[in-house]
Structures are given as structure tokens and as C-alpha cells.
Amino acid sequence: MSEAASTSLRSLLGERASQERISTFMESLSLEARREQATSLRGKEVAALYTACAGSGTPTLEDIVPSALGDDRTVIFQGRNSLPAFTSFQKRFARLGGELVGYNHQTMSFVTGPGIFVVKEAHSDADVPGELYFDYTATPSNIPTGYPAFKRNDSGISSLVYAHMKDYMRAVCTGVMVGAAYKRGKAENAFFVLARVD
């Protein structure tokens, strides 16, 4: 029996498997199965995945939305976070004029706002050097078609969730990445995994 048939992402994390073994297992699965494995994780398992993927490399803008898709084409990633409630969500991304813009699509958006952010390449001066990040402190130049109206992340109830926040991302495998939230440069002990839907 192959490892893909006899194991799971959860069991690999329980064994404290290496990032290489996790990536090999996940790459052996279909995109749909990768999404099922990633979004089945709960609480500390999501945090464990982030830790396991240290040094694995970071996603690129191309990994999130291939430039071949062109401008104003939305790509959806299903997400699962490590919080005790409201754990399921989506992050949706689109390119516009050389900028990659995203927002949070989830049931509490009517309260928290859409949490629109700009995706930025890794750089040495970031809170986590060498990791691509979602910058909630940045104002996008334009908003893609079909996105919610732009709302500042540092005002109203939105500020309680998104103000001063940046999410730093690590690669798991093709179509899957895991992130950690930072505010004002400090880790929030909040983690999430994203898996591409299509």
C-alpha cells in the first residue's frame, strides 16, 4: 500500500515528519485531495504545519495567481485557521496592474469588514525575512471586479481584527500554503492554512 493511501497530513504532523516528507505526500495527491487534507486540520495542527514548513521556501505571486490568467481574474483558496471558532473562510486573490490584491470571504464579513490586503514579495526588512506576506496595512491601487467595497482595516470594528496585521506565508506543496499572523511586528500565535480551490 502506498503512503498516500495509508497516511494523512494529520498523521504526518503527529509523527513530526519533515517538511520534505509532508510535501512529497501532499504532491502525490490531487488538488482536491490536498485541499481536503489541509482543511481537515484543527487548532494546534495548523500551528504544527507552520512550524514543520520552516525553511521550506515561500510561495510567490505566481504561485497564488499565475500571470497567464491576466488581470482581474479571481483565484480562490479555501482556508482553515487555528482559532476556536469561525475557523472556515476563503481568501480570494486577483492581479490588477502589477499588484496582487486579496480579501477575506467569510460569514462574519458584515461585522469585521472584508479585510482587503496587498500581497507582497519576501524581503529582508520584513518581520519574517524571506517570506511572502499579506499586508493589511497597505491600500491597494485598485479593487478587482466583484470584490467588496474597500474599507480601511484600521477603523471601526475592522481594526480589532485586521489593523496593523501582516500574514507571513510558507509553502507546503503546490496549491497549499500555511501562514502566521503578525501585528506591529509581533507574532499573534494565530495560524491558518490555505488550499487552492480550482
matplotlib code that plots the C-alpha trace (Angstrom):
import matplotlib.pyplot as plt

x = [0.0, 1.4, 2.0, -0.6, -3.2, -2.2, -1.4, -2.7, -1.3, -2.7, -0.8, 2.4, 2.2, 1.6, 4.8, 6.7, 7.5, 10.0, 8.7, 10.2, 8.1, 5.0, 5.5, 6.1, 2.9, 0.8, 2.2, 1.2, -2.5, -4.9, -5.6, -9.0, -7.4, -4.7, -7.5, -9.3, -6.2, -5.2, -8.6, -9.2, -6.6, -7.6, -6.2, -2.6, -2.3, -2.3, 0.4, 2.4, 2.2, 3.6, 6.5, 7.1, 7.4, 10.1, 12.8, 10.7, 10.6, 7.9, 5.0, 5.4, 2.9, 2.9, 2.0, -1.1, -2.3, -0.5, 0.3, -1.1, -4.6, -4.3, -5.7, -9.0, -9.3, -10.1, -8.4, -9.9, -8.2, -10.1, -8.8, -8.8, -7.4, -6.3, -8.9, -11.6, -14.5, -15.2, -12.5, -13.5, -13.1, -11.7, -9.1, -9.7, -6.9, -6.7, -4.0, -4.6, -1.9, 1.0, -0.4, -1.9, -4.9, -6.8, -9.7, -11.3, -14.5, -16.3, -19.5, -18.6, -17.5, -20.6, -19.2, -15.4, -15.3, -13.6, -10.1, -8.7, -4.9, -2.0, 0.3, 4.0, 7.1, 9.5, 12.2, 15.0, 13.4, 10.1, 9.0, 9.8, 12.6, 12.3, 8.6, 5.9, 3.2, -0.3, -0.1, -3.3, -1.7, -1.4, -4.1, -4.4, -4.2, -7.5, -10.1, -10.8, -14.2, -16.7, -14.7, -16.4, -16.0, -12.7, -12.9, -9.9, -8.6, -7.7, -11.1, -14.3, -14.7, -12.3, -9.5, -9.9, -9.3, -7.1, -5.3, -1.5, -1.6, 0.6, 0.3, 3.6, 3.4, 5.3, 5.0, 3.5, 3.2, 1.7, -1.5, -1.2, 0.4, 0.4, 0.7, 1.1, -0.4, 1.8, 0.6, 3.0, 5.8, 4.9, 3.6, -0.1, 0.0, -2.7, -2.1, -4.0, -3.7, -4.8, -5.5, -6.4, -10.0, -9.5]
y = [0.0, 3.4, 6.1, 8.3, 5.5, 4.7, 8.1, 11.6, 15.1, 14.9, 11.7, 13.1, 16.1, 13.8, 12.0, 15.3, 14.4, 16.5, 19.2, 17.2, 14.2, 16.3, 18.0, 14.6, 13.2, 16.2, 16.4, 12.8, 13.8, 15.5, 19.3, 18.4, 15.8, 18.3, 20.8, 18.1, 17.2, 20.8, 22.0, 18.9, 20.3, 21.8, 24.2, 23.2, 21.1, 24.2, 25.7, 22.5, 22.7, 26.2, 25.1, 22.0, 24.2, 26.5, 26.8, 25.2, 28.3, 30.8, 31.0, 33.5, 35.8, 33.4, 30.5, 32.4, 33.8, 32.8, 35.8, 33.8, 34.3, 38.0, 40.9, 40.9, 37.1, 35.8, 32.7, 31.2, 29.5, 27.7, 28.3, 26.8, 28.7, 27.7, 29.7, 28.0, 29.5, 30.8, 28.5, 28.2, 31.0, 31.8, 34.2, 35.4, 37.0, 38.8, 40.7, 44.4, 46.5, 44.5, 44.4, 41.3, 42.1, 39.8, 39.8, 37.5, 36.0, 34.6, 34.6, 37.5, 39.9, 42.0, 42.7, 42.7, 44.0, 42.3, 42.6, 43.7, 43.3, 43.6, 40.6, 41.5, 39.6, 38.5, 41.0, 41.2, 44.0, 42.2, 40.9, 37.4, 37.9, 35.8, 35.1, 36.5, 38.3, 39.6, 43.3, 44.6, 48.0, 48.7, 50.4, 48.8, 51.0, 49.5, 46.9, 43.9, 43.4, 41.7, 42.5, 44.2, 47.9, 49.0, 49.6, 50.7, 48.0, 50.5, 51.9, 50.7, 47.0, 46.1, 47.5, 44.8, 42.1, 43.5, 46.7, 46.6, 43.0, 41.1, 37.4, 35.6, 32.6, 29.3, 26.8, 23.3, 22.0, 23.2, 24.9, 24.8, 27.3, 28.0, 31.3, 33.1, 36.5, 39.3, 42.6, 45.5, 43.1, 40.6, 37.1, 36.7, 32.9, 32.6, 30.4, 29.3, 27.0, 27.9, 25.4, 26.4, 25.6, 25.4]
z = [0.0, -0.9, 1.7, 0.1, 0.6, 4.2, 5.8, 6.2, 6.7, 10.3, 11.0, 9.5, 11.8, 14.7, 13.8, 13.4, 9.9, 7.9, 5.6, 2.7, 3.6, 4.1, 0.7, -1.1, 0.4, -0.5, -4.0, -4.6, -4.2, -6.5, -5.9, -4.4, -2.0, -1.0, -0.1, 1.9, 3.8, 4.5, 5.6, 7.9, 10.3, 13.6, 16.1, 17.1, 14.0, 11.8, 14.0, 13.8, 10.0, 10.0, 12.2, 10.1, 7.0, 8.3, 5.7, 3.0, 0.9, 0.4, -2.1, -4.9, -6.5, -9.5, -7.2, -5.9, -9.2, -12.4, -14.6, -17.5, -16.1, -16.8, -14.8, -12.8, -12.7, -9.1, -7.7, -4.6, -1.7, 1.0, 4.5, 7.9, 10.9, 14.4, 16.2, 18.4, 16.4, 12.8, 11.5, 7.9, 5.4, 1.9, 0.7, -2.8, -5.0, -8.3, -10.2, -11.2, -12.9, -11.5, -7.9, -6.3, -4.1, -1.8, 0.7, 3.3, 2.3, 5.4, 7.3, 9.7, 7.0, 7.6, 11.0, 10.5, 7.0, 4.1, 5.3, 1.9, 1.7, -0.8, -1.4, -1.2, -2.1, 0.6, 1.6, 4.2, 6.2, 6.9, 10.3, 8.9, 6.4, 3.3, 3.5, 1.2, 3.2, 3.0, 4.0, 5.7, 6.3, 2.6, 0.5, -3.0, -6.0, -7.4, -6.3, -8.6, -10.1, -7.8, -4.6, -1.7, -1.5, 0.1, 3.8, 5.9, 8.2, 10.9, 11.6, 13.3, 14.2, 11.4, 13.4, 16.1, 13.5, 10.7, 11.9, 11.8, 10.6, 8.2, 7.4, 6.6, 4.4, 4.0, 1.1, 1.9, -1.7, -5.0, -4.3, -0.5, 1.9, 5.6, 7.4, 10.7, 11.7, 13.0, 14.4, 14.8, 14.1, 16.9, 16.4, 17.3, 17.9, 15.2, 12.2, 9.0, 6.1, 2.5, -0.3, -3.9, -4.9, -8.7]

ax = plt.figure().add_subplot(projection="3d")
ax.plot(x, y, z, "-o")
ax.set_aspect("equal")
plt.show()
